[in-house]
């Protein structure tokens, strides 16, 4: 990452972040609580649909928290918590802002944040609270529809929480929200809006990378603490996932051209299986063993969604299909847990765990 290594001392960088996150409309910390006792829409031994959604919806994001619980955000069934024995489903009935959950984050204090199709909610271990949000105007900016989808969230090394929303990039310093681009000290020569950012990543050098979504189609944004730079490799404007492999190479899953990498100097292509539909890549994962996982989704000529899950060990590719026990191969999310298992979220709310030998199904 030598070309863009940040020369600013970390203390100055932290100061810059707090400057960029202040001066905006002040809001109290989330206080609009749900009922004292959550209703818990459902409790089951499997991930079970209760909201009447169709087969085209999916398990969109997965995290494992500090206590070992798993959280699964879906695009219509709210969010599920799995404690190793039972799934507890949380929906709007339990205080969630919206049943479409695009992103989930655990902060350093152990609070769980949910980025939904209509703002954010926070779970403090007892209740779900909506971040203050009113029609037309909110702590996360103003949008014409009165809604503000939150597609991505990340807490950086200085504890600032970043939110990629329909109305732009916002950050939260523990007390107030602010629009990141309102900081006049940031050089933004490309005039990026940072609207509809699908993914946010802080690399090993403390630089920030923003992957744009289809509404803005701005490609990759790079922030080194002073300047915001724009990259659009092969004119690709839609970036779905950003991660970093064990060697520090950045991996970008794109909407149209498959996976691309950045080695600190250049953007290049990456080894991909010939059969995968790289123009509909959804997610990429670099696991602790050094393997690269690819998740793709597509529909063939007969309107049958088939997709694909692949693993690359640096030398060869392995494809996983229904014959291996993967019941749905339309992949939307991939996460490695603390034990080294790979969790896979698919269309129609399929949820699977791969232990290196076999797949186990966790959805009905």
N, C-alpha and C positions, 0 to 999 in steps of 0.2 A: 504494500500500500504506500510505497515511498513517495509517489508523485503527489498525493494529496494529504500527506501526513500533516497533522495540525501542529504548528510550532508554538501555539499559545499554551502557556502553563495552565494546568487543570484548574487552579484557583480562579484565574481570569475567565476561563470557559464557564465555570459555574456561575460567576458573576454575570456573564453575558446572558445565560439562560434565565436567571432571575429577572434581569432587566427586560428581556423579551416577553416574559410572562407577567409583567406588571403594567400598571397604567391603564388597564381596561376596566370595564364595568365590574364592580366587585359583587361577589355573591357569597352568601354564607355556605358553609359546608352542608352536604345533603341532610335535610331535616324532614322532608315530607315522607313520613314513614307509612308503611302498610300497617295492617292490624298488629297488635302486640304479639299475637300468636299467628304465624303464617298458616294459611289454609292448606298449603301443600296440595296442589292440584291432583297429584297421584303419587302413590308409592308402589313399586313393583320390583320383581327380581330381574326384569328385563326392561330395556328402553321401550316404552309403550306409548303409542300415539293416542291422544285424547281430544285433540282440537279439530279433527275432521279434515286435516290437510291431505294433499294428494301425493302420488308417487314421485313427482318431480322435485319435491322439496328434499332438503338434505341435512346431514350433520356437518355444520360449516366450520366449527372450530373446537379445539380440544386443549385443555390444560390439566396438569396435575398440581394441586396446591401443596403447601408445606406440610400439611397434615396427612398427605397421601390420598386425599379425595380427588376424584376426577370431575371436571365440569365440561359438559357438552352443550355448545350453543347450536341451535337449529334455526332453520329459516321458516318457522311457522308454528313450532311446538314449544316455544320458549327455551328454557335451559334445564338440563338434568344434572343432578349431583349423584355420583356413584361412590359409596363408601367401602366397596369391596364385597358387599352383600346385597344392597338394595339401591334402586334408583329412586330419587326424589325429584319430581318434576315441579318447576316453578314457572308460572305464567303470569299474565296481566292480573289474574285473580289474586295473586300473591304479592302484587306491588310492582311487578316488572313493567317497564315503560312500554314495551311492545313484544309480541311473541316472535318476531323476527330478530334473531340475535346474530350479529355479524362478527363480534369479537368478544373475548373474555380475557380478563387480566387479574392476577393477584398482585397487590402492591406489597411493599416491604413491611407494612403493618399487619398484613394478613387479610385485609379487606378484598372482596371479590367485586370487580367492576364488570358491567355488561354493556357493551355497545350495541344498541338496538336500532331498529328502523325509525325510531322516534326518540332520540336522545339516549341518555345513559342512566343506569341504575347502579346501586351499590348494595352489597350484602355484607353486614358487619358480624355475621355469625349467629344473629338472632332474627333480624328483620331485613327486608329489602326496602331501600329508600330511593325515591326518584331524585335525581339532581334537579333543582328548581328549573322548571321549563314552562313557558307560557306560549300561547299561540302567537306566531309571528316574530317574537323576540325571546331569546333565551341567553343563558350564560355561555352558550356555545354559538352565539351569533344569530343573525337574522336570515331567514329564508322565506321565499314568497309563499310557499305552501303551508308554513307554520310547523313543518316537521323538519327534523335534521337528523339524517341517518349517520351513525357512527360506525364506520367500516373497520377501523383499526385503532389499536391502543398499544402503548409501550411506556414502561417506566425506565428512565435512563439512569446512568450511574450516579447522578446527582439528585436522584429521587423525583425529578420532574416527571409528570405523567403527560404524555402526548396523545392527542385525539385527532384522527383523520376523519373529517366530516364532510357532508355535502357543502357546507358553507366555508370550508377552509381548514387549516391546521391550527389547533388550539392546544394550549398547555396549561397545566394546573400545578401550582407550587405548594399545594396543601391548604391554601387559604382562598386564592382567587384564580379565575380563568382569564386568559388573554389570547388574542389572535397573534400567532407567532409572527406573521408578516407585518404587523403594525410597528415592529421595532425598526426605527429608521436607520439603525446602525448596520442592518443586514444588507449587504450588496446583492441585489436581485436583478442582474442585468438581463436575464432571460424573461423577466416579468412573469414568473410562475405564479399561479393562483393557489396551488396545493389543495385544490378542491377534489373531493372524492378519492383521497389517498387510500389505497387498498391494503398497504403494508408499510410498516416503519421498522427500521433496523439500525442499531448502533453497533458499529464494527469495533474491532479490538483497539483501534487507535482513537476511539471516541468520536469518530465522524458519524453523521447521520445520513441515512438513505431513505428516500420516500418513493414508493411505487404507485404511480397514478392509475386511476380507474377509467372506465369508458366515457364518463361524462366530460372529464377534462382532457383525457388522452395526452397527458404531458410527459409520459415516459418515466424517466428516473430523475429524481431531484437529489442533489448531493450538497450537504451543508457541513463545512469544516469549522464552524464557530464564528466565521466572518462573512463568507460568501456563499450564495446559493447558486449552484451550477446545474445546468440541464443536460441530460444525455438521452438520445433516442436511437439506440443501435438498430440499424436496418429499418429506421423510421417506426419502430415499435413504440406505441404510446400507452399500452395497457400492461401493467406489471402486477401479477397476482401474489407472488410470494418472494421474499428475500431471505436468504440464510447464508451461513458461512461454514465452509468445510474445515477439517482439522488443520489444513495448511494456511488458512486465512483467505482463501479464494472465495469471493462472493458468488453466490448462485442466485439467478433470477428466473423464476417461472413466468413465462409471458403468455399472452392470450393467442398470439398468431404465429410466432416463430420458434416455439419450444423453449428450451433452456439456454440461457446465455450466461457467461461468467465474466468476472472482472478480476484480474490478477494484480492490480495496482498500477498497471500501465495501459492495458487494452481490454476492450470488450470482444469476446470471441464466442463461438459456438461451443457446444459440449457434446460428448459422446451420448447418443441416444439410440434406443432400439429401433430398428427399421419399421416395425409394425405399429408403434405407438402413434397416436394422432397428436403430434407435437403442436398443431395449431389450436388445440383445445386443452393445453396443459393447465391443470388447476393448482397443483401444489408440488413442492419438492422438499425433501428432508435429508439432512446429513446426519447420520446416526453416530453414536459414540464409538462404533467399531470401524468407522471410516467408510461405510457403505452409503451410496446415494440412492434414495427412493424417489420414484416418479409416480405421480397420480394424474391420470388423464380421464376426460369425459367426452364422449361424442355420441352422435346418433347416426346410424347407417341408413341406407336407402329405404329400408322398410320401417323407418322410424322406431327402431329398437335401440335403446341405449346400451352400449356394451363397454366402452371405456377401457381402462387398463391400469394395472399396478405392476411396477417393475422395480428390481433391485440391481444396482451396479456395484460390483466389488472392486472396481478399478481395472478389471481385466475382461469380465464377461457379464452378460445380462441374464437375469432370471425373471420370467414372467409368472405371475400368480393368477390363476383363473378359478372358476367355480369347481373344477376338478380337484383343486387343492383345498377347498373348503371356504373360499371367499365367495359368499353368496351373491354379492353385488359388486361388479367391477367398474362402476361409475364413481370414481374417487374424488372426494372434495376436501378431505383433511387428513393429515398424517402427523402423529406425535409419538415420540419415544418416552416411555415412563422411566422411573428411577431404577427399575429392575432390568431395563434393556428391552422390554417388550415394545412392539410397534402397534399403536392403535390406529384404526382406519375408519373414517367416517364416509358414508356414501349417500347416493340418492335414496329416496324412499326410507330415510332414517335408518339405513343399515349401519351397524356398529360391530366391528370385529377387532380381535386382539391376536397378534401373531407372536409366538414365543420363540421363534427360530426354527420350529419344527412343524407346528400345526396352527390352524386358525380356530378360534373360539368365537361363537356368535353371541352377542350381548343385546340383540334387539329381536322383537317379535316380528 
